[in-house]
Amino acid sequence: MEILYTTAQEDGFHMPAEFEPHRGCLMIWPERPDSWQYGAVAARKAFARVAEAIAKSEKVTVLVSFEQYDTARRMLSSHIRVLEMSSDDSWARDVAPTFVKNESGVLRGIDWGFNACGGLVDGLYFPWDKDNKMARKICDFMDTDVYDCRDFILEGGSIHVDGEGTAMVTERCLLSAGRNPQLTKDEIEEKLKQMLNVQKVLWLPYGIYQDETNEHVDNVCAFVKPGEVVLAWTEDENDPQYAMSLADYEYLSKETDACGRKIVIHKLPLPKPICMEEEECEGLLYWDDKPTREEGERLAASYVNFYIANKAIIMPAFGDAADEKAQKMLAGLFPEREIIAIPARDILIGGGNIHCITQQIPL
Amino acid sequence: MEILYTTAQEDGFHMPAEFEPHRGCLMIWPERPDSWQYGAVAARKAFARVAEAIAKSEKVTVLVSFEQYDTARRMLSSHIRVLEMSSDDSWARDVAPTFVKNESGVLRGIDWGFNACGGLVDGLYFPWDKDNKMARKICDFMDTDVYDCRDFILEGGSIHVDGEGTAMVTERCLLSAGRNPQLTKDEIEEKLKQMLNVQKVLWLPYGIYQDETNEHVDNVCAFVKPGEVVLAWTEDENDPQYAMSLADYEYLSKETDACGRKIVIHKLPLPKPICMEEEECEGLLYWDDKPTREEGERLAASYVNFYIANKAIIMPAFGDAADEKAQKMLAGLFPEREIIAIPARDILIGGGNIHCITQQIPL
């Protein structure tokens, strides 16, 4: 593994879209007792279900602590690889490398700086050194060269690309005080262009209400093909999310992508607000002086947080009336893929969803 | 990775000889402060030299704790892979899988039971659970099926094979009370035949004097090709090693291998006795109530503990007059390989040598 100090752009590499073919998927086993209630038992089951569903499409590698290797190994099918790697939490989307490739199919990773979504300003846990080391170590394991981009704070969940020159982010996240406050919006955009090798960055104003990642784009909006997105949507004008989704809709309606296309926006319904219950809160360790979650706290539930596997869409289900609507809409948008809905409340409680706990490795 | 409960013999797999082509080599980074003096600084340098020498021939993967990943990564060339994996010590020969393959070139690992060379009887450290888990985890990382043979205690350093149906072991080690005392010699031999798929086992009576592994065969005798071995040898009749090497010589002289060949024995000279110095002892942490090494303690130095890489022999050097003789003899025996001698006192202090800290992966 060479550690590279150049950029994808100058080397002729770019980030493929998630809907392009994968050689595999990375996940991280849940363990942290302030993220995953009741010893992470339910989270383990939910993660395992996600891994098994993806493994029908592509090779899944699950990274796990020394202590939990045996449990993960026995809970997962033999065709899923389990690999020891220390982590601080389980957000493969955010801590695994962002992969780029060139026209010959050579793969490289990007090792962004990671500070638990906000560092000492509003980061979600402390310390985060194990997570910050993972991208490079994953590239080492894969024998893939890696771009050292640790001086720029970015999580994989805060970017989406269409594979044809367009990236999509939220202003709330990328301009947050806990990321790269020393850089201007233009400088951040330039960094994304260089490292992802895109020509245009779409800046949605907002993500999902109360999304503690400072509103990662991957919870609110996703490309389903070049020129087409799904946008998380509510018809309830009293919901704080309404104005946020509307602002995103209006922004996207006026924009074109890198190829000059108008963007087709599919409104993907949101479930009704999902809130923490007392029993769930009791199952979590305290992180510091305040509880990680409080009873009644609204969680950032969204169907947009799906994973596009080679042969399937792995989408979260919340036991809500909108589950079926969302599933049908995704079936229409991805006609060649099976839509697999997995009950995801036990992932949501940790602070993210199926897209957040996965990272694709392009073919 | 499938966990298999059958045997290599019944599945048509066998262990190739070390002098056959490799696809790579596994090593483990030294760290344990009761094995490696002065914070393992000198050991790291020596291990790195071994890794670099082997990496000229084949892909080297170095397994390392979370804590030392960055140091290993920076000390080793970029073409060497560094992978996090927890261990108790650094004996890849003994804790990595023994690899077997079939006629189609499919590779499988054997996951022997490991108890630090003697368990509660005379094991070298406690606990040994991390080491005992490594073979399976390495197979998982390599995506290679693995034989579960954990009910049988064996270290890779206690066996040698010629790749043509013959294995070689020492009675001292394989019949030791800390290995498999519930099994008879015949039962142990049968297990080796089944798992390595050999037809004959050669039982040398002894290994190297004071070898704390209960005299692993890989420190005293090694195949250089089918039908030919090097045997560690001293001409000093007052050395306790003399009678041990002589007994091995006499045993081998009367034996034939699995193909019915008489065995050609090359006497590889031993260096003069190498003993621990006071300063070296001071550099080691205590393991328990007694020091790990005592001043004047004789170490089990032997040139037989070399590694056969694809294009080179990596042999230990001790700064002894015999270094050159041994190197010349190995050059004659391996005419197509470069003979690379690496100063190995800093490995020897840990209780083994270059063969002990490596494990080949057959092509």
Interface residues (C-beta under 8 A of the other chain):
Chain A: M1 E2 I3 F66 Y69 D70 R73 S78 R81 V82 L83 E84 M85 S86 K130 K133 R136 K137 D140 F141 D143
Chain B: M1 E2 I3 F66 Y69 D70 R73 S78 R81 V82 L83 E84 M85 S86 K130 K133 R136 K137 D140 F141 D143
